[in-house]
Amino acid sequence: METRWQDVKKKSSMVVGRILEHHAGFNPEGEALVFGARRLSWRELDGGANRLGHLLQSLGATHGDRVVLLLHNSVEFVESYFGIAKIGCISAPVLPTLVGSEVAFIANKLRARFMIVDASAADLYRSIAGELTSVEHVIGVGDGHGLPIDYAARTAACPSDAPEADVEPTDDLTIKFTSGTTGRPKGCVRTHQAFIMGLLNALTEHPLHQDDVGLVAQPLAAGMAVYFLLLYLYQGMRVVMLPKFDPELYLEAVEQERITHATAMDWMARRLGAHPDFVKRDLSSLRILHGINQLRSLDSWHRQPTFRADITAGYASSEAGGLVTFKTPSDFRRAFAEPDFPGAHSCGRPGRLCQVECVDEHMNPVPVGEVGEIAVSGPALFRGYWELPEETAKALHNGWLLTGDLAYQDERGYVFLCGRKRDMIRSGGINVYPAEIEPVLLAHPAVREAAVIGVPDSHWGERVVACIVPEFACTEEEILAYCRERLGAHKRPKSVRFFDALPTNGTGKIVKKDLVAMVQSVEAA
């Protein structure tokens, strides 16, 4: 029967569920996702997401319901993320490495009706089940979870066609809770349209192709990994996902799956470069390695005989919609060739779909070279913090996001990050920015990891302290002498503390408030 155009239901391309549907329609048997021994086509991945959507609807899920994902990396995580989006519900990924009180706080704050929990986190769920005030249905993933609803059995009985739902670009897609390094975490709300515009902003600066192969090696629940997962899937790329970051698995995946695009934060790059088989691996397929901020992290990579990839990096924020500044391959090439290249230690320049300014406390742009707070404007900004209107009002001003990060720009627009506003050290009446000191410390051959903090001091107000994980034995005086040659007097650490490890949260970020407590404990002993 002939169909009239006016009878065809309009579907927006700016909703996340359409990503899988699009590629399943045009390339149904093409490989979409690889996870261990499991290899899913676009048809299978889209069908799995549809089944999860149908399951939730059969349990009474309605538009706008929140679903907590207490999952490690898995095929079920990906299916759930898309399936939830397809029916107009909102996903809230939570790291299973959190403690029970943190998970309960998030679930109760969201008044979540549903939780999807993998077997390794089932005991964590059971330990807080009595505290959960709104959760009605718990779906278990994997063998031996012992939870009321089995994901595999129940989704297998659901249809694989798209569930019926009206989803608009302005509907909420996901709520990502901040790491809570200074207090209770806040839920960052992103809409479908804003999320996709964040992907498009990245694609204008770092073009990806359908025949590229992306590697996801970090926890999806942590935020940036799911951003890159969707970035790759949006372009129709095959995605290889690891259960967690492991240097052996990472290098094996690059070699065997012919990965072309991978991310490696500085700590990851250093661990990969230290792997005993690093120089033996075939890394020739890599076209882009993203995420390096400190050039020293690539020391071992330059000696890898098959590594020829371009390097990229940038400044990203969940509230800003992902990457907003971009350090391009040409920037890195200049940095390696010209030691005095001013942009070597920058985080790049603003992308084409957003605007970035460094502003003072009155939202006025500061002069070139002066430090201000990074403000971002563009179509990818978050909608606000979940049910925190006062916190949202502090962050959003007339279409601008105040990020809480301090930076300055040079005359060519390069952005130089100085650190979190809350981490700024006020020493002797002068503002000291840890991000200006830490790269200097990391350039010392005896320093593996470094963080700079301010400790309360009766004379200075705050005293600059360098906290170091050494690569090999060194002394405090050696580090202080090194800093005297390379830093102005007000930036030089007054003391150095050595540790076996620095405290980090679930995403690998150093938790400076915990580090301050560690230093104060050492000094009080």
ABEGO torsion letter per residue (X at the ends): XBBBAAABBBBBAABAAAAAAAAAAABAABBABBBEABBBBAAAAAAAAAAAAAAAAAAGBBBGBBBBBBBBBBAAAAAAAAAAAAAGBBBBBBBAABBAAAAAAAAAAAGBABBBBBAAAAAAAAAAAAABAABABBBBBEBGAGBABBAAAAAAABBABBBBBBBBAABBABBBBBAGAAEBBBBBBBBAAAAAAAAAAAAAABBBBAABBBBBABBAAAGAAAAAAAAAAAAGBBBBBBABBBAAAAAAAAAAAGBABBBBBAAAAAAAAABAAAAABBAAABABBBGBABAAAAAAAAABAABABBBBBEBBBAAAGEBABBBBAAAAAAAAABAABAAAABAEBBBAABBBBBBBAAGBBBBBGBBBBBBBBEAABBAEBBGBAAAAAAABBGGBBBAGBBBBBBAAGBBBBAEBAAABBBBGGBBBBAAAAAAAAAABAABABBBBBBBBBAAAGBBBBBBBBBABBBBAAAAAAAAAAABBAAABBABBBBBABBBBBAAGBBBAAAAAAAAAAAAAX
